[in-house]
């Protein structure tokens, strides 16, 4: 509780200093106790400038997700779902599934700085080494019909894409069905997994890997030509806890809206604004077939439209799409 009060006080102050007397007063402790609490925060990655008769100024945030800071930021955004921060885990999706199985009430978020067994779509491995990126999983019990499952990924991906593009003024786009792209490089992927009963989705976990401060040279050689990060696009590192809070609020809001209203009235306008594949020649793989044609957006259910050379429009509800290089 003391940590949350201290962080709230510094967040309210912005760039201005906070006096030791004020911190002692809001905490109800002595100045010596204030100094000890700030010392603990220093050990957790914070840094403060101190000036006599002026106070303390917070000048550095932790470089990794910090539970107290993240939950403080979320509370200020009106988010009540808890966020669990881990240094490392096998998979945030697996951890969210374990917590659901143990009876933790959703919604909640699991965030890790490193995954040892991160996974992507189609059984692929998601490279999850430490280095300032975000690995997040969101747990729900939505009670929606199973046939709505494929649209969850699209709803989440598009809302997150639009938020990042607006927040950081960079050209973030969505590549159907589950990737976020920036300047032609993949910066995020989404993996949605569920436990389905006969007529409804019982447990739903939405996993997101977002490259925030990762350097291209730190990626495996096979990914260096295709992977990117927010900091690479911006040319400067970001406050990872601020990014995490923004993403958590966006994704929770997107899921709540989807469970109640489906894709939403503005879905197609947003898709057209951020569609990475629009009017590009692609090869789509799905249901044992391969189709080559021009991508023409999505239909009302989120299925990808691909027009082949004969003019026939194919609708893909699931699968994988690659750009055809001429």
Phi and psi restraints in degrees (value plus and minus 20) as a CYANA .aco file:
   2 UNK   PHI     -78.7   -38.7
   2 UNK   PSI     -62.0   -22.0
   3 UNK   PHI     -81.7   -41.7
   3 UNK   PSI     -63.1   -23.1
   4 UNK   PHI     -84.1   -44.1
   4 UNK   PSI     -59.6   -19.6
   5 UNK   PHI     -84.8   -44.8
   5 UNK   PSI     -63.7   -23.7
   6 UNK   PHI     -81.0   -41.0
   6 UNK   PSI     -66.8   -26.8
   7 UNK   PHI     -85.6   -45.6
   7 UNK   PSI     -60.4   -20.4
   8 UNK   PHI     -79.8   -39.8
   8 UNK   PSI     -61.5   -21.5
   9 UNK   PHI     -83.5   -43.5
   9 UNK   PSI     -64.0   -24.0
  10 UNK   PHI     -91.0   -51.0
  10 UNK   PSI     -56.4   -16.4
  11 UNK   PHI     -84.8   -44.8
  11 UNK   PSI     -58.7   -18.7
  12 UNK   PHI     -84.9   -44.9
  12 UNK   PSI     -54.7   -14.7
  13 UNK   PHI     -95.4   -55.4
  13 UNK   PSI     -43.5    -3.5
  14 UNK   PHI      44.7    84.7
  14 UNK   PSI    -145.1  -105.1
  15 UNK   PHI    -106.9   -66.9
  15 UNK   PSI     -22.7    17.3
  16 UNK   PHI    -103.6   -63.6
  16 UNK   PSI     130.9   170.9
  17 UNK   PHI     -93.7   -53.7
  17 UNK   PSI     135.5   175.5
  18 UNK   PHI    -137.7   -97.7
  18 UNK   PSI     107.3   147.3
  19 UNK   PHI     -93.1   -53.1
  19 UNK   PSI     131.0   171.0
  20 UNK   PHI     -82.0   -42.0
  20 UNK   PSI     -54.4   -14.4
  21 UNK   PHI     -82.5   -42.5
  21 UNK   PSI     -60.5   -20.5
  22 UNK   PHI     -85.7   -45.7
  22 UNK   PSI     -64.7   -24.7
  23 UNK   PHI     -81.0   -41.0
  23 UNK   PSI     -62.1   -22.1
  24 UNK   PHI     -83.1   -43.1
  24 UNK   PSI     -58.4   -18.4
  25 UNK   PHI     -88.8   -48.8
  25 UNK   PSI     -66.2   -26.2
  26 UNK   PHI     -90.6   -50.6
  26 UNK   PSI     -46.9    -6.9
  27 UNK   PHI    -108.4   -68.4
  27 UNK   PSI     -40.7    -0.7
  28 UNK   PHI      51.9    91.9
  28 UNK   PSI      15.5    55.5
  29 UNK   PHI    -152.9  -112.9
  29 UNK   PSI     159.0   199.0
  30 UNK   PHI    -101.9   -61.9
  30 UNK   PSI     146.9   186.9
  31 UNK   PHI     -83.1   -43.1
  31 UNK   PSI     -55.1   -15.1
  32 UNK   PHI     -83.5   -43.5
  32 UNK   PSI     -60.5   -20.5
  33 UNK   PHI     -85.9   -45.9
  33 UNK   PSI     -55.8   -15.8
  34 UNK   PHI     -80.9   -40.9
  34 UNK   PSI     -66.3   -26.3
  35 UNK   PHI     -78.8   -38.8
  35 UNK   PSI     -60.9   -20.9
  36 UNK   PHI     -86.3   -46.3
  36 UNK   PSI     -59.8   -19.8
  37 UNK   PHI     -87.9   -47.9
  37 UNK   PSI     -58.3   -18.3
  38 UNK   PHI     -87.2   -47.2
  38 UNK   PSI     -52.6   -12.6
  39 UNK   PHI     -82.7   -42.7
  39 UNK   PSI     -59.2   -19.2
  40 UNK   PHI     -84.7   -44.7
  40 UNK   PSI     -60.7   -20.7
  41 UNK   PHI     -85.2   -45.2
  41 UNK   PSI     -54.6   -14.6
  42 UNK   PHI     -81.2   -41.2
  42 UNK   PSI     -60.3   -20.3
  43 UNK   PHI     -87.3   -47.3
  43 UNK   PSI     -39.1     0.9
  44 UNK   PHI    -116.4   -76.4
  44 UNK   PSI     -13.9    26.1
  45 UNK   PHI      91.2   131.2
  45 UNK   PSI     -22.6    17.4
  46 UNK   PHI    -105.0   -65.0
  46 UNK   PSI     138.3   178.3
  47 UNK   PHI    -158.4  -118.4
  47 UNK   PSI     121.1   161.1
  48 UNK   PHI    -148.8  -108.8
  48 UNK   PSI     120.5   160.5
  49 UNK   PHI    -114.9   -74.9
  49 UNK   PSI     113.9   153.9
  50 UNK   PHI    -141.1  -101.1
  50 UNK   PSI     115.4   155.4
  51 UNK   PHI    -153.1  -113.1
  51 UNK   PSI     113.0   153.0
  52 UNK   PHI     -76.8   -36.8
  52 UNK   PSI     118.2   158.2
  53 UNK   PHI      41.7    81.7
  53 UNK   PSI     -12.0    28.0
  54 UNK   PHI    -135.6   -95.6
  54 UNK   PSI     -73.3   -33.3
  55 UNK   PHI     106.5   146.5
  55 UNK   PSI    -178.3  -138.3
  56 UNK   PHI    -130.7   -90.7
  56 UNK   PSI     118.2   158.2
  57 UNK   PHI    -140.3  -100.3
  57 UNK   PSI     109.2   149.2
  58 UNK   PHI     -98.3   -58.3
  58 UNK   PSI      98.4   138.4
  59 UNK   PHI    -137.2   -97.2
  59 UNK   PSI     -28.3    11.7
  60 UNK   PHI    -170.0  -130.0
  60 UNK   PSI     115.1   155.1
  61 UNK   PHI    -121.2   -81.2
  61 UNK   PSI     140.4   180.4
  62 UNK   PHI     -81.9   -41.9
  62 UNK   PSI     125.1   165.1
  63 UNK   PHI    -102.3   -62.3
  63 UNK   PSI     -29.5    10.5
  64 UNK   PHI    -143.0  -103.0
  64 UNK   PSI     141.0   181.0
  65 UNK   PHI     -74.6   -34.6
  65 UNK   PSI     112.1   152.1
  66 UNK   PHI    -143.5  -103.5
  66 UNK   PSI      98.7   138.7
  67 UNK   PHI     -76.9   -36.9
  67 UNK   PSI     -70.1   -30.1
  68 UNK   PHI     -84.9   -44.9
  68 UNK   PSI     -63.3   -23.3
  69 UNK   PHI     -85.4   -45.4
  69 UNK   PSI     -65.6   -25.6
  70 UNK   PHI     -82.2   -42.2
  70 UNK   PSI     -66.1   -26.1
  71 UNK   PHI     -88.9   -48.9
  71 UNK   PSI     -49.5    -9.5
  72 UNK   PHI     -85.2   -45.2
  72 UNK   PSI     -65.7   -25.7
  73 UNK   PHI     -82.5   -42.5
  73 UNK   PSI     -61.2   -21.2
  74 UNK   PHI     -83.6   -43.6
  74 UNK   PSI     -63.1   -23.1
  75 UNK   PHI     -80.4   -40.4
  75 UNK   PSI     -57.2   -17.2
  76 UNK   PHI     -89.7   -49.7
  76 UNK   PSI     -40.9    -0.9
  77 UNK   PHI    -111.0   -71.0
  77 UNK   PSI     -18.5    21.5
  78 UNK   PHI      64.4   104.4
  78 UNK   PSI      -5.1    34.9
  79 UNK   PHI    -112.6   -72.6
  79 UNK   PSI     105.8   145.8
  80 UNK   PHI    -123.6   -83.6
  80 UNK   PSI     -35.3     4.7
  81 UNK   PHI     -85.1   -45.1
  81 UNK   PSI     113.8   153.8
  82 UNK   PHI     -93.4   -53.4
  82 UNK   PSI     129.0   169.0
  83 UNK   PHI    -136.5   -96.5
  83 UNK   PSI     102.9   142.9
  84 UNK   PHI    -118.6   -78.6
  84 UNK   PSI     102.6   142.6
  85 UNK   PHI    -126.3   -86.3
  85 UNK   PSI     107.8   147.8
  86 UNK   PHI    -142.7  -102.7
  86 UNK   PSI     125.2   165.2
  87 UNK   PHI     -86.5   -46.5
  87 UNK   PSI     -66.2   -26.2
  88 UNK   PHI    -173.6  -133.6
  88 UNK   PSI     137.2   177.2
  89 UNK   PHI    -178.6  -138.6
  89 UNK   PSI     140.3   180.3
  90 UNK   PHI     -82.9   -42.9
  90 UNK   PSI     -71.2   -31.2
  91 UNK   PHI    -176.9  -136.9
  91 UNK   PSI     112.0   152.0
  92 UNK   PHI     -85.2   -45.2
  92 UNK   PSI     -53.4   -13.4
  93 UNK   PHI     -82.1   -42.1
  93 UNK   PSI     -64.3   -24.3
  94 UNK   PHI     -84.2   -44.2
  94 UNK   PSI     -60.2   -20.2
  95 UNK   PHI     -85.2   -45.2
  95 UNK   PSI     -60.4   -20.4
  96 UNK   PHI     -83.8   -43.8
  96 UNK   PSI     -60.4   -20.4
  97 UNK   PHI     -83.6   -43.6
  97 UNK   PSI     -60.5   -20.5
  98 UNK   PHI     -83.9   -43.9
  98 UNK   PSI     -61.4   -21.4
  99 UNK   PHI     -86.9   -46.9
  99 UNK   PSI     -58.7   -18.7
 100 UNK   PHI     -81.7   -41.7
 100 UNK   PSI     -64.6   -24.6
 101 UNK   PHI     -83.8   -43.8
 101 UNK   PSI     -49.0    -9.0
 102 UNK   PHI    -104.6   -64.6
 102 UNK   PSI     -22.8    17.2
 103 UNK   PHI      82.5   122.5
 103 UNK   PSI     -13.7    26.3
 104 UNK   PHI     -87.5   -47.5
 104 UNK   PSI     115.8   155.8
 105 UNK   PHI     -98.6   -58.6
 105 UNK   PSI     105.7   145.7
 106 UNK   PHI    -102.2   -62.2
 106 UNK   PSI     145.4   185.4
 107 UNK   PHI    -101.3   -61.3
 107 UNK   PSI     130.0   170.0
 108 UNK   PHI    -172.0  -132.0
 108 UNK   PSI     148.7   188.7
 109 UNK   PHI    -148.5  -108.5
 109 UNK   PSI     118.4   158.4
 110 UNK   PHI    -133.7   -93.7
 110 UNK   PSI     107.0   147.0
 111 UNK   PHI    -147.2  -107.2
 111 UNK   PSI     115.0   155.0
 112 UNK   PHI    -151.7  -111.7
 112 UNK   PSI     132.8   172.8
 113 UNK   PHI    -105.9   -65.9
 113 UNK   PSI     -38.1     1.9
 114 UNK   PHI    -173.6  -133.6
 114 UNK   PSI     120.3   160.3
 115 UNK   PHI    -136.7   -96.7
 115 UNK   PSI     114.4   154.4
 116 UNK   PHI    -109.3   -69.3
 116 UNK   PSI     -39.3     0.7
 117 UNK   PHI    -158.5  -118.5
 117 UNK   PSI      27.8    67.8
 118 UNK   PHI     -83.9   -43.9
 118 UNK   PSI     123.3   163.3
 119 UNK   PHI    -151.0  -111.0
 119 UNK   PSI     130.6   170.6
 120 UNK   PHI    -136.9   -96.9
 120 UNK   PSI    -185.6  -145.6
 121 UNK   PHI     -88.6   -48.6
 121 UNK   PSI     137.3   177.3
 122 UNK   PHI      38.1    78.1
 122 UNK   PSI      12.4    52.4
 123 UNK   PHI      55.3    95.3
 123 UNK   PSI      -8.8    31.2
 124 UNK   PHI     -98.1   -58.1
 124 UNK   PSI     140.2   180.2
 125 UNK   PHI    -107.6   -67.6
 125 UNK   PSI     116.5   156.5
 126 UNK   PHI    -122.0   -82.0
 126 UNK   PSI      96.0   136.0
 127 UNK   PHI     -82.7   -42.7
 127 UNK   PSI      99.5   139.5
 128 UNK   PHI    -152.2  -112.2
 128 UNK   PSI      21.3    61.3
 129 UNK   PHI     -90.2   -50.2
 129 UNK   PSI     136.3   176.3
 130 UNK   PHI     -88.2   -48.2
 130 UNK   PSI     133.7   173.7
 131 UNK   PHI     132.5   172.5
 131 UNK   PSI       6.2    46.2
 132 UNK   PHI      68.4   108.4
 132 UNK   PSI       0.0    40.0
 133 UNK   PHI    -122.3   -82.3
 133 UNK   PSI     150.7   190.7
 134 UNK   PHI    -136.4   -96.4
 134 UNK   PSI     111.2   151.2
 135 UNK   PHI    -142.6  -102.6
 135 UNK   PSI      93.1   133.1
 136 UNK   PHI    -150.3  -110.3
 136 UNK   PSI     121.8   161.8
 137 UNK   PHI    -154.4  -114.4
 137 UNK   PSI     114.3   154.3
 138 UNK   PHI    -131.7   -91.7
 138 UNK   PSI     108.0   148.0
 139 UNK   PHI    -129.6   -89.6
 139 UNK   PSI     114.6   154.6
 140 UNK   PHI    -160.2  -120.2
 140 UNK   PSI     142.0   182.0
 141 UNK   PHI    -146.6  -106.6
 141 UNK   PSI      64.0   104.0
 142 UNK   PHI    -103.2   -63.2
 142 UNK   PSI     -47.0    -7.0
 143 UNK   PHI      48.3    88.3
 143 UNK   PSI       0.7    40.7
 144 UNK   PHI    -104.1   -64.1
 144 UNK   PSI     145.4   185.4
 145 UNK   PHI     -90.3   -50.3
 145 UNK   PSI     124.3   164.3
 146 UNK   PHI     -77.0   -37.0
 146 UNK   PSI     -53.7   -13.7
 147 UNK   PHI     -86.5   -46.5
 147 UNK   PSI     -33.1     6.9
 148 UNK   PHI    -106.4   -66.4
 148 UNK   PSI     -28.9    11.1
 149 UNK   PHI     -73.4   -33.4
 149 UNK   PSI     -68.5   -28.5
 150 UNK   PHI     -78.9   -38.9
 150 UNK   PSI     -46.9    -6.9
 151 UNK   PHI     -97.6   -57.6
 151 UNK   PSI     -37.8     2.2
 152 UNK   PHI     -79.6   -39.6
 152 UNK   PSI     -66.8   -26.8
 153 UNK   PHI     -79.1   -39.1
 153 UNK   PSI     -62.1   -22.1
 154 UNK   PHI     -85.9   -45.9
 154 UNK   PSI     -62.9   -22.9
 155 UNK   PHI     -82.3   -42.3
 155 UNK   PSI     -66.0   -26.0
 156 UNK   PHI     -86.8   -46.8
 156 UNK   PSI     -68.7   -28.7
 157 UNK   PHI     -80.2   -40.2
 157 UNK   PSI     -62.2   -22.2
 158 UNK   PHI     -89.0   -49.0
 158 UNK   PSI     -63.1   -23.1
 159 UNK   PHI     -86.0   -46.0
 159 UNK   PSI     -59.4   -19.4
 160 UNK   PHI     -87.9   -47.9
 160 UNK   PSI     -61.1   -21.1
 161 UNK   PHI     -77.8   -37.8
 161 UNK   PSI     -69.5   -29.5
 162 UNK   PHI     -83.2   -43.2
 162 UNK   PSI     -58.8   -18.8
 163 UNK   PHI     -86.5   -46.5
 163 UNK   PSI     -65.7   -25.7
 164 UNK   PHI     -84.1   -44.1
 164 UNK   PSI     -60.7   -20.7
 165 UNK   PHI     -82.8   -42.8
 165 UNK   PSI     -61.5   -21.5
 166 UNK   PHI     -92.8   -52.8
 166 UNK   PSI     -64.0   -24.0
 167 UNK   PHI     -85.7   -45.7
 167 UNK   PSI     -58.1   -18.1
 168 UNK   PHI    -133.1   -93.1
 168 UNK   PSI     -16.6    23.4
 169 UNK   PHI      32.8    72.8
 169 UNK   PSI      26.5    66.5
 170 UNK   PHI    -147.7  -107.7
 170 UNK   PSI     135.8   175.8
 171 UNK   PHI    -100.5   -60.5
 171 UNK   PSI      50.8    90.8
 172 UNK   PHI     -99.2   -59.2
 172 UNK   PSI     113.8   153.8
 173 UNK   PHI    -150.4  -110.4
 173 UNK   PSI     141.8   181.8
 174 UNK   PHI    -128.1   -88.1
 174 UNK   PSI     111.1   151.1
 175 UNK   PHI    -126.8   -86.8
 175 UNK   PSI      94.0   134.0
 176 UNK   PHI     -74.4   -34.4
 176 UNK   PSI     115.6   155.6
 177 UNK   PHI    -122.3   -82.3
 177 UNK   PSI     -27.3    12.7
 178 UNK   PHI    -167.2  -127.2
 178 UNK   PSI      -6.5    33.5
 179 UNK   PHI    -133.4   -93.4
 179 UNK   PSI     126.0   166.0
 180 UNK   PHI    -128.0   -88.0
 180 UNK   PSI     116.4   156.4
 181 UNK   PHI    -142.8  -102.8
 181 UNK   PSI     130.3   170.3
 182 UNK   PHI    -164.8  -124.8
 182 UNK   PSI     100.5   140.5
 183 UNK   PHI      35.3    75.3
 183 UNK   PSI      19.2    59.2
 184 UNK   PHI      61.4   101.4
 184 UNK   PSI     -18.5    21.5
 185 UNK   PHI    -134.0   -94.0
 185 UNK   PSI     125.8   165.8
 186 UNK   PHI     -99.2   -59.2
 186 UNK   PSI     104.2   144.2
 187 UNK   PHI    -133.0   -93.0
 187 UNK   PSI     -32.1     7.9
 188 UNK   PHI    -178.2  -138.2
 188 UNK   PSI     132.4   172.4
 189 UNK   PHI    -157.5  -117.5
 189 UNK   PSI     133.3   173.3
 190 UNK   PHI    -145.6  -105.6
 190 UNK   PSI     113.1   153.1
 191 UNK   PHI    -146.6  -106.6
 191 UNK   PSI      95.1   135.1
 192 UNK   PHI    -124.9   -84.9
 192 UNK   PSI     107.4   147.4
 193 UNK   PHI    -150.0  -110.0
 193 UNK   PSI     130.1   170.1
 194 UNK   PHI    -168.0  -128.0
 194 UNK   PSI     134.7   174.7
 195 UNK   PHI    -127.4   -87.4
 195 UNK   PSI     100.2   140.2
 196 UNK   PHI    -134.2   -94.2
 196 UNK   PSI     107.2   147.2
 197 UNK   PHI    -106.5   -66.5
 197 UNK   PSI    -192.3  -152.3
 198 UNK   PHI     -78.5   -38.5
 198 UNK   PSI     -60.7   -20.7
 199 UNK   PHI    -149.8  -109.8
 199 UNK   PSI     -12.1    27.9
 200 UNK   PHI    -177.0  -137.0
 200 UNK   PSI     140.0   180.0
 201 UNK   PHI    -102.8   -62.8
 201 UNK   PSI      97.8   137.8
 202 UNK   PHI    -102.5   -62.5
 202 UNK   PSI     -80.6   -40.6
 203 UNK   PHI    -135.7   -95.7
 203 UNK   PSI     114.9   154.9
 204 UNK   PHI    -150.6  -110.6
 204 UNK   PSI     108.7   148.7
 205 UNK   PHI    -144.1  -104.1
 205 UNK   PSI     103.7   143.7
 206 UNK   PHI    -128.8   -88.8
 206 UNK   PSI      90.8   130.8
 207 UNK   PHI    -119.9   -79.9
 207 UNK   PSI     117.7   157.7
 208 UNK   PHI    -153.9  -113.9
 208 UNK   PSI     107.1   147.1
 209 UNK   PHI    -126.9   -86.9
 209 UNK   PSI     100.4   140.4
 210 UNK   PHI    -144.3  -104.3
 210 UNK   PSI     101.8   141.8
 211 UNK   PHI    -100.8   -60.8
 211 UNK   PSI      92.3   132.3
 212 UNK   PHI    -121.8   -81.8
 212 UNK   PSI     -86.5   -46.5
 213 UNK   PHI    -133.8   -93.8
 213 UNK   PSI      -6.9    33.1
 214 UNK   PHI     -87.2   -47.2
 214 UNK   PSI     121.4   161.4
 215 UNK   PHI    -114.6   -74.6
 215 UNK   PSI     120.3   160.3
 216 UNK   PHI     -76.9   -36.9
 216 UNK   PSI     -58.2   -18.2
 217 UNK   PHI     -88.9   -48.9
 217 UNK   PSI     -34.7     5.3
 218 UNK   PHI    -107.3   -67.3
 218 UNK   PSI     -31.6     8.4
 219 UNK   PHI     -95.6   -55.6
 219 UNK   PSI     137.5   177.5
 220 UNK   PHI     -76.9   -36.9
 220 UNK   PSI     130.2   170.2
 221 UNK   PHI     -71.9   -31.9
 221 UNK   PSI     -57.7   -17.7
 222 UNK   PHI     -91.3   -51.3
 222 UNK   PSI     -31.1     8.9
 223 UNK   PHI    -126.4   -86.4
 223 UNK   PSI     -29.1    10.9
 224 UNK   PHI     -86.6   -46.6
 224 UNK   PSI     -43.5    -3.5
 225 UNK   PHI    -107.4   -67.4
 225 UNK   PSI     -31.0     9.0
 226 UNK   PHI    -143.0  -103.0
 226 UNK   PSI     -39.5     0.5
 227 UNK   PHI    -115.2   -75.2
 227 UNK   PSI     129.9   169.9
 228 UNK   PHI    -162.4  -122.4
 228 UNK   PSI    -192.0  -152.0
 229 UNK   PHI    -172.1  -132.1
 229 UNK   PSI     144.4   184.4
 230 UNK   PHI     -81.7   -41.7
 230 UNK   PSI     -63.4   -23.4
 231 UNK   PHI     -86.5   -46.5
 231 UNK   PSI     -54.0   -14.0
 232 UNK   PHI     -83.9   -43.9
 232 UNK   PSI     -62.4   -22.4
 233 UNK   PHI     -87.5   -47.5
 233 UNK   PSI     -55.2   -15.2
 234 UNK   PHI    -106.6   -66.6
 234 UNK   PSI     -42.9    -2.9
 235 UNK   PHI      58.1    98.1
 235 UNK   PSI      -0.5    39.5
 236 UNK   PHI    -179.9  -139.9
 236 UNK   PSI     128.7   168.7
 237 UNK   PHI     -90.9   -50.9
 237 UNK   PSI     136.5   176.5
 238 UNK   PHI    -134.3   -94.3
 238 UNK   PSI     139.0   179.0
 239 UNK   PHI     -93.6   -53.6
 239 UNK   PSI      87.0   127.0
 240 UNK   PHI     -85.8   -45.8
 240 UNK   PSI     -51.0   -11.0
 241 UNK   PHI     -93.3   -53.3
 241 UNK   PSI     -52.1   -12.1
 242 UNK   PHI     -87.8   -47.8
 242 UNK   PSI     -63.9   -23.9
 243 UNK   PHI     -81.3   -41.3
 243 UNK   PSI     -64.4   -24.4
 244 UNK   PHI     -81.1   -41.1
 244 UNK   PSI     -65.2   -25.2
 245 UNK   PHI     -81.8   -41.8
 245 UNK   PSI     -62.5   -22.5
 246 UNK   PHI     -82.6   -42.6
 246 UNK   PSI     -64.4   -24.4
 247 UNK   PHI     -85.3   -45.3
 247 UNK   PSI     -64.2   -24.2
 248 UNK   PHI     -81.3   -41.3
 248 UNK   PSI     -67.2   -27.2
 249 UNK   PHI     -81.1   -41.1
 249 UNK   PSI     -60.4   -20.4
 250 UNK   PHI     -86.3   -46.3
 250 UNK   PSI     -67.6   -27.6
 251 UNK   PHI     -88.1   -48.1
 251 UNK   PSI     -62.8   -22.8
 252 UNK   PHI     -81.6   -41.6
 252 UNK   PSI     -61.9   -21.9
 253 UNK   PHI     -85.0   -45.0
 253 UNK   PSI     -60.4   -20.4
 254 UNK   PHI     -83.5   -43.5
 254 UNK   PSI     -62.3   -22.3
 255 UNK   PHI     -88.5   -48.5
 255 UNK   PSI     -63.4   -23.4
 256 UNK   PHI     -78.7   -38.7
 256 UNK   PSI     -63.7   -23.7
 257 UNK   PHI     -84.3   -44.3
 257 UNK   PSI     -62.3   -22.3
 258 UNK   PHI     -85.1   -45.1
 258 UNK   PSI     -64.2   -24.2
 259 UNK   PHI     -80.0   -40.0
 259 UNK   PSI     -53.9   -13.9
 260 UNK   PHI    -108.8   -68.8
 260 UNK   PSI     -56.1   -16.1
 261 UNK   PHI    -146.4  -106.4
 261 UNK   PSI     -19.5    20.5
 262 UNK   PHI      56.0    96.0
 262 UNK   PSI    -172.2  -132.2
 263 UNK   PHI     -87.6   -47.6
 263 UNK   PSI     -46.5    -6.5
 264 UNK   PHI      76.2   116.2
 264 UNK   PSI     137.2   177.2
 265 UNK   PHI     -88.0   -48.0
 265 UNK   PSI     -47.1    -7.1
 266 UNK   PHI    -114.9   -74.9
 266 UNK   PSI     -14.1    25.9
 267 UNK   PHI     -78.8   -38.8
 267 UNK   PSI     -69.4   -29.4
 268 UNK   PHI     -90.3   -50.3
 268 UNK   PSI     -53.5   -13.5
 269 UNK   PHI     -84.0   -44.0
 269 UNK   PSI     -63.5   -23.5
 270 UNK   PHI     -85.4   -45.4
 270 UNK   PSI     -59.2   -19.2
 271 UNK   PHI     -82.9   -42.9
 271 UNK   PSI     -64.9   -24.9
 272 UNK   PHI     -82.1   -42.1
 272 UNK   PSI     -53.2   -13.2
 273 UNK   PHI     -93.1   -53.1
 273 UNK   PSI     -44.7    -4.7
 274 UNK   PHI    -145.9  -105.9
 274 UNK   PSI      -6.3    33.7
 275 UNK   PHI     -94.7   -54.7
 275 UNK   PSI      91.6   131.6
 276 UNK   PHI     -89.9   -49.9
 276 UNK   PSI     -51.3   -11.3
 277 UNK   PHI    -111.6   -71.6
 277 UNK   PSI     -23.5    16.5
 278 UNK   PHI     -72.5   -32.5
 278 UNK   PSI     103.0   143.0
 279 UNK   PHI      43.4    83.4
 279 UNK   PSI      -2.1    37.9
 280 UNK   PHI    -119.0   -79.0
 280 UNK   PSI     129.5   169.5
 281 UNK   PHI     -99.7   -59.7
 281 UNK   PSI     105.9   145.9
 282 UNK   PHI    -151.4  -111.4
 282 UNK   PSI     140.5   180.5
 283 UNK   PHI    -136.3   -96.3
 283 UNK   PSI     102.2   142.2
 284 UNK   PHI    -128.4   -88.4
 284 UNK   PSI     115.8   155.8
 285 UNK   PHI    -138.5   -98.5
 285 UNK   PSI     108.3   148.3
 286 UNK   PHI    -199.1  -159.1
 286 UNK   PSI     126.3   166.3
 287 UNK   PHI      34.5    74.5
 287 UNK   PSI      16.2    56.2
 288 UNK   PHI      56.2    96.2
 288 UNK   PSI     -11.9    28.1
 289 UNK   PHI    -142.1  -102.1
 289 UNK   PSI     140.1   180.1
 290 UNK   PHI    -148.0  -108.0
 290 UNK   PSI     108.2   148.2
 291 UNK   PHI    -147.0  -107.0
 291 UNK   PSI     112.7   152.7
 292 UNK   PHI    -136.1   -96.1
 292 UNK   PSI     112.6   152.6
 293 UNK   PHI    -198.5  -158.5
 293 UNK   PSI    -185.6  -145.6
 294 UNK   PHI    -120.8   -80.8
 294 UNK   PSI     108.9   148.9
 295 UNK   PHI     -93.2   -53.2
 295 UNK   PSI     110.4   150.4
 296 UNK   PHI    -146.1  -106.1
 296 UNK   PSI      25.4    65.4
 297 UNK   PHI      57.3    97.3
 297 UNK   PSI    -178.1  -138.1
 298 UNK   PHI    -146.2  -106.2
 298 UNK   PSI     138.7   178.7
 299 UNK   PHI    -109.0   -69.0
 299 UNK   PSI    -189.6  -149.6
 300 UNK   PHI     -86.6   -46.6
 300 UNK   PSI     -39.2     0.8
 301 UNK   PHI    -120.1   -80.1
 301 UNK   PSI     -20.8    19.2
 302 UNK   PHI      72.8   112.8
 302 UNK   PSI     -14.0    26.0
 303 UNK   PHI     -92.8   -52.8
 303 UNK   PSI     119.3   159.3
 304 UNK   PHI     -94.2   -54.2
 304 UNK   PSI     114.6   154.6
 305 UNK   PHI    -117.2   -77.2
 305 UNK   PSI     104.0   144.0
 306 UNK   PHI    -147.7  -107.7
 306 UNK   PSI      99.4   139.4
 307 UNK   PHI    -116.4   -76.4
 307 UNK   PSI      99.1   139.1
 308 UNK   PHI    -102.3   -62.3
 308 UNK   PSI    -199.6  -159.6
 309 UNK   PHI     -84.0   -44.0
 309 UNK   PSI     -44.0    -4.0
 310 UNK   PHI    -105.7   -65.7
 310 UNK   PSI     -22.7    17.3
 311 UNK   PHI      72.6   112.6
 311 UNK   PSI     -19.0    21.0
 312 UNK   PHI    -103.3   -63.3
 312 UNK   PSI     114.8   154.8
 313 UNK   PHI    -115.8   -75.8
 313 UNK   PSI      99.5   139.5
 314 UNK   PHI    -115.8   -75.8
 314 UNK   PSI     122.1   162.1
 315 UNK   PHI    -130.7   -90.7
 315 UNK   PSI     101.5   141.5
 316 UNK   PHI    -128.1   -88.1
 316 UNK   PSI      99.8   139.8
 317 UNK   PHI    -108.6   -68.6
 317 UNK   PSI     -43.0    -3.0
 318 UNK   PHI    -176.4  -136.4
 318 UNK   PSI     142.9   182.9
 319 UNK   PHI     116.6   156.6
 319 UNK   PSI    -182.0  -142.0
 320 UNK   PHI    -153.4  -113.4
 320 UNK   PSI     121.9   161.9
 321 UNK   PHI    -145.3  -105.3
 321 UNK   PSI     113.1   153.1
 322 UNK   PHI    -143.8  -103.8
 322 UNK   PSI     127.6   167.6
 323 UNK   PHI     -93.2   -53.2
 323 UNK   PSI     117.6   157.6
 324 UNK   PHI    -107.4   -67.4
 324 UNK   PSI      99.4   139.4
 325 UNK   PHI    -105.8   -65.8
 325 UNK   PSI     106.3   146.3
